[in-house]
Amino acid sequence: MQRVLSYFLWPILFSAAVAATVAGMHTGHGVLAFNLTYLTLALTIAALERVMPHERTWLSNDGQMLPDLAHTVLSKGFAQVLITFMVFMGIAEWLEPRDGGWWPSSWPLVAQVALGLAVAEFGLYWKHRFAHEWSWLWRFHAVHHSVTRLWFFNTGRFHLVDTVTGLAVGMPVLLILGAPQDVLLLVSAITAIIGILTHCNIEMRNTWLNYIFNTPELHRWHHSKVLTEGNRNYGENIVIFDMLFGTYFNAVDRRPPADIGISHPMPATFFGQLKIPFTTAPL
């Protein structure tokens, strides 16, 4: 039964979370609906990780829950405040060109969201790739890759600088193009939903979805210590640019490694992790 369920879990969880967010938007409470949906999704994933884990060794405590939580509150909290500000304060409408601009507002919402994901993904892909290939950016991104297990709780473990540089290449482009608030909210919501699903320690078989979305199967390879495997699959939500630029990787004949992390030391404390990019240059 669990094997059968593993083929359907990702699309079920993803579709349910997006549908709940859209339903909340129709009531005029899109941001609130997304936050409640995300919390529900996190609790659901937490339960499923115990029932059908991908790696049982990742269920063991790594001593990083407090730093993980602190990074999430700081980095993702900052992102949430920024997105909420744009939605409630009407920044998107204020920036939207009055002559119609470049954004195809006449398209169905689902098509606009698909376009928004693709446009934002281009910047997110290259920012993520540069964070692995440029030592200055790797200093900050290494905080995320220093995890020794993947599970829902360390989804938001990003250095604040890493988060800010990511936000700078995605949402501003959509704002400049005149994307409406609903598109901004849904693109942000889908990014968060895919993010927590990508990090989950649940046995999932994504088959054809691996050629469209960034899935848990693909992201586990991205956390490999072997650079020919880890420096791949940079897509945040979709993998189109990994395929176009030759960084897609999925070895279907073997499991991704359970032993993940980085080759250089990382402080165990939250403040140490915030400080280390400014004091040393990890290789």
C-alpha positions as CSV (number, residue, x, y, z in Angstrom):
1,M,0.0,0.0,0.0
2,Q,2.8,2.4,0.9
3,R,4.5,1.7,-2.4
4,V,1.4,2.6,-4.3
5,L,0.9,5.7,-2.2
6,S,4.5,6.8,-2.9
7,Y,3.6,7.4,-6.6
8,F,0.7,9.7,-5.7
9,L,1.8,11.6,-2.6
10,W,3.6,14.4,-4.3
11,P,0.8,15.4,-6.7
12,I,-1.8,15.0,-4.0
13,L,0.0,17.2,-1.5
14,F,1.0,19.8,-4.1
15,S,-2.5,20.0,-5.6
16,A,-4.3,20.2,-2.3
17,A,-2.0,23.0,-1.0
18,V,-2.3,25.0,-4.2
19,A,-6.1,24.5,-4.3
20,A,-6.5,25.6,-0.7
21,T,-4.4,28.7,-1.3
22,V,-6.5,29.6,-4.4
23,A,-9.7,29.0,-2.4
24,G,-8.5,31.5,0.2
25,M,-7.7,34.0,-2.5
26,H,-11.3,33.9,-3.6
27,T,-12.4,34.9,-0.1
28,G,-10.0,37.9,-0.1
29,H,-7.7,36.3,2.4
30,G,-5.0,34.8,0.2
31,V,-2.0,35.4,2.5
32,L,-3.8,34.1,5.5
33,A,-5.0,31.1,3.6
34,F,-1.5,30.3,2.4
35,N,0.0,30.5,5.8
36,L,-2.6,28.2,7.3
37,T,-2.2,25.9,4.3
38,Y,1.6,25.8,4.7
39,L,1.3,25.0,8.4
40,T,-1.1,22.2,7.6
41,L,1.2,20.9,4.9
42,A,4.2,21.0,7.3
43,L,2.3,19.0,9.9
44,T,1.2,16.5,7.4
45,I,4.7,16.0,6.1
46,A,6.0,15.7,9.6
47,A,3.6,12.8,10.2
48,L,4.3,11.1,6.9
49,E,8.1,11.3,7.5
50,R,7.6,9.0,10.6
51,V,5.3,6.6,8.8
52,M,7.1,6.2,5.4
53,P,10.6,7.8,5.6
54,H,12.9,7.7,2.6
55,E,15.9,7.4,4.9
56,R,15.4,6.1,8.4
57,T,18.8,7.4,9.5
58,W,17.5,10.9,8.8
59,L,14.9,10.5,11.6
60,S,17.7,10.7,14.2
61,N,18.3,14.1,15.9
62,D,21.2,16.0,14.4
63,G,21.3,18.6,17.1
64,Q,20.5,21.4,14.6
65,M,16.8,22.0,15.3
66,L,17.4,25.3,17.1
67,P,19.7,26.7,14.4
68,D,17.3,25.4,11.7
69,L,14.3,27.1,13.4
70,A,16.3,30.4,13.9
71,H,17.3,30.4,10.2
72,T,13.7,29.8,9.1
73,V,12.3,32.5,11.3
74,L,14.9,35.0,10.2
75,S,15.2,34.2,6.5
76,K,11.8,32.9,5.5
77,G,10.2,35.3,8.0
78,F,11.8,38.2,6.1
79,A,10.6,36.8,2.8
80,Q,7.1,36.4,4.1
81,V,7.0,40.0,5.4
82,L,8.2,41.3,2.1
83,I,5.6,39.3,0.1
84,T,2.8,40.3,2.5
85,F,3.9,44.0,2.2
86,M,3.7,43.8,-1.6
87,V,0.3,42.2,-1.5
88,F,-1.4,44.3,1.2
89,M,0.3,47.6,0.4
90,G,-0.6,47.3,-3.3
91,I,3.0,47.5,-4.5
92,A,2.2,45.2,-7.5
93,E,-0.8,47.3,-8.6
94,W,1.2,50.5,-8.1
95,L,4.1,49.2,-10.3
96,E,1.7,47.7,-12.9
97,P,1.9,49.8,-16.1
98,R,-1.4,51.6,-16.8
99,D,-1.2,50.9,-20.6
100,G,-1.2,47.2,-20.0
101,G,2.6,46.8,-20.0
102,W,4.3,43.6,-21.0
103,W,2.4,41.2,-18.8
104,P,-0.3,39.2,-20.6
105,S,-3.1,40.0,-18.1
106,S,-5.8,38.7,-20.5
107,W,-4.4,35.1,-20.2
108,P,-6.2,32.6,-17.9
109,L,-4.7,32.8,-14.3
110,V,-3.2,29.3,-14.6
111,A,-1.3,30.3,-17.7
112,Q,-0.1,33.6,-16.1
113,V,1.2,31.6,-13.1
114,A,3.0,29.1,-15.3
115,L,4.6,32.1,-17.1
116,G,5.5,33.7,-13.8
117,L,7.1,30.5,-12.6
118,A,9.2,30.2,-15.8
119,V,10.3,33.9,-15.7
120,A,11.2,33.8,-12.0
121,E,13.0,30.4,-12.5
122,F,15.5,31.8,-14.9
123,G,16.9,34.2,-12.3
124,L,16.6,31.6,-9.5
125,Y,18.4,29.0,-11.5
126,W,21.4,31.2,-12.2
127,K,21.5,32.6,-8.7
128,H,21.6,29.1,-7.3
129,R,24.2,27.9,-9.8
130,F,26.4,30.9,-9.1
131,A,26.0,30.1,-5.4
132,H,27.8,26.8,-6.1
133,E,30.3,28.0,-8.6
134,W,31.4,31.4,-7.1
135,S,33.2,31.0,-3.8
136,W,31.9,34.3,-2.4
137,L,28.3,33.2,-2.8
138,W,29.1,29.7,-1.7
139,R,30.2,31.0,1.7
140,F,26.5,31.8,2.4
141,H,24.9,28.9,0.6
142,A,27.1,26.4,2.4
143,V,25.0,27.0,5.5
144,H,22.1,25.3,3.8
145,H,24.2,22.5,2.4
146,S,25.8,21.7,5.7
147,V,22.8,19.7,6.8
148,T,23.4,16.0,7.3
149,R,19.8,15.0,6.8
150,L,16.9,16.3,4.7
151,W,13.5,16.7,6.4
152,F,10.8,19.3,6.5
153,F,12.2,21.1,9.4
154,N,15.4,22.4,7.7
155,T,13.7,23.5,4.5
156,G,14.2,27.1,5.6
157,R,17.8,26.8,6.7
158,F,19.3,29.6,4.6
159,H,21.7,32.3,5.6
160,L,19.9,35.7,5.4
161,V,22.2,36.9,2.6
162,D,21.4,33.8,0.6
163,T,17.7,34.5,1.0
164,V,18.0,38.1,0.1
165,T,20.0,37.4,-3.1
166,G,17.4,34.8,-4.1
167,L,14.5,37.3,-3.6
168,A,16.4,39.9,-5.7
169,V,16.4,37.8,-8.9
170,G,12.8,36.5,-8.8
171,M,10.0,38.7,-7.6
172,P,11.4,42.0,-8.8
173,V,11.4,40.8,-12.4
174,L,7.7,39.9,-12.2
175,L,7.0,43.3,-10.6
176,I,8.7,45.1,-13.4
177,L,6.8,43.2,-16.0
178,G,3.6,44.2,-14.3
179,A,2.4,40.8,-13.0
180,P,-0.7,41.2,-10.9
181,Q,-1.0,40.5,-7.2
182,D,-2.7,37.1,-7.6
183,V,0.2,35.9,-9.8
184,L,2.8,37.1,-7.3
185,L,1.0,35.4,-4.4
186,L,0.6,32.1,-6.3
187,V,4.1,32.0,-7.6
188,S,5.4,32.7,-4.0
189,A,3.0,30.1,-2.6
190,I,4.0,27.4,-5.1
191,T,7.7,28.1,-4.5
192,A,7.2,27.6,-0.7
193,I,5.1,24.5,-1.3
194,I,7.6,22.9,-3.7
195,G,10.4,23.9,-1.3
196,I,9.1,22.0,1.7
197,L,8.1,19.0,-0.5
198,T,11.5,18.9,-2.0
199,H,13.2,18.7,1.4
200,C,10.8,16.1,2.9
201,N,12.1,12.7,4.1
202,I,9.2,10.8,2.6
203,E,9.5,7.9,0.2
204,M,8.1,9.3,-3.0
205,R,8.4,8.0,-6.6
206,N,7.9,11.0,-8.9
207,T,8.6,9.3,-12.3
208,W,7.5,11.7,-15.1
209,L,7.2,14.6,-12.6
210,N,11.0,14.6,-12.3
211,Y,11.1,16.1,-15.8
212,I,9.0,19.1,-14.9
213,F,9.3,19.9,-11.2
214,N,12.1,20.0,-8.7
215,T,11.2,16.9,-6.7
216,P,12.5,15.2,-3.6
217,E,14.2,12.6,-5.8
218,L,16.1,15.3,-7.7
219,H,17.0,17.4,-4.8
220,R,18.5,14.5,-2.8
221,W,21.1,14.3,-5.6
222,H,21.7,18.0,-5.3
223,H,22.8,17.5,-1.6
224,S,25.3,14.8,-2.5
225,K,28.9,15.3,-1.4
226,V,30.1,14.1,-4.8
227,L,30.3,17.4,-6.8
228,T,29.4,15.7,-10.1
229,E,26.1,14.9,-8.5
230,G,25.7,17.8,-6.1
231,N,26.4,20.6,-8.5
232,R,23.3,19.7,-10.5
233,N,19.6,20.2,-10.3
234,Y,19.6,23.9,-9.5
235,G,16.0,24.5,-10.4
236,E,13.9,26.0,-7.6
237,N,10.5,24.9,-8.9
238,I,10.9,23.6,-12.4
239,V,13.8,21.9,-14.1
240,I,13.6,23.4,-17.6
241,F,16.8,25.4,-17.3
242,D,18.7,22.4,-15.8
243,M,17.8,20.5,-19.0
244,L,18.6,23.4,-21.3
245,F,22.0,24.2,-19.7
246,G,23.1,20.6,-19.0
247,T,22.8,20.5,-15.2
248,Y,20.0,18.0,-14.9
249,F,20.9,14.8,-13.0
250,N,18.9,11.7,-12.0
251,A,20.6,8.3,-11.7
252,V,17.6,6.1,-11.8
253,D,19.6,2.9,-11.3
254,R,20.6,3.8,-7.7
255,R,19.5,5.7,-4.6
256,P,20.8,9.1,-3.7
257,P,23.4,9.1,-1.0
258,A,22.2,9.1,2.7
259,D,25.6,10.6,3.7
260,I,25.1,14.3,2.7
261,G,26.7,17.6,3.8
262,I,29.8,19.6,2.9
263,S,33.5,18.9,3.1
264,H,34.5,21.8,5.4
265,P,33.4,22.5,9.0
266,M,30.4,24.5,9.9
267,P,29.7,26.0,13.3
268,A,27.0,24.2,15.3
269,T,25.4,27.4,16.6
270,F,23.0,29.7,14.8
271,F,25.2,32.8,15.4
272,G,28.3,31.0,14.4
273,Q,26.6,30.0,11.1
274,L,25.6,33.6,10.5
275,K,29.1,34.8,11.2
276,I,31.3,32.3,9.3
277,P,30.8,33.6,5.7
278,F,32.3,36.9,6.8
279,T,35.3,35.4,8.6
280,T,36.4,32.6,6.4
281,A,36.1,31.3,2.8
282,P,34.9,27.7,2.7
283,L,36.3,25.8,-0.3
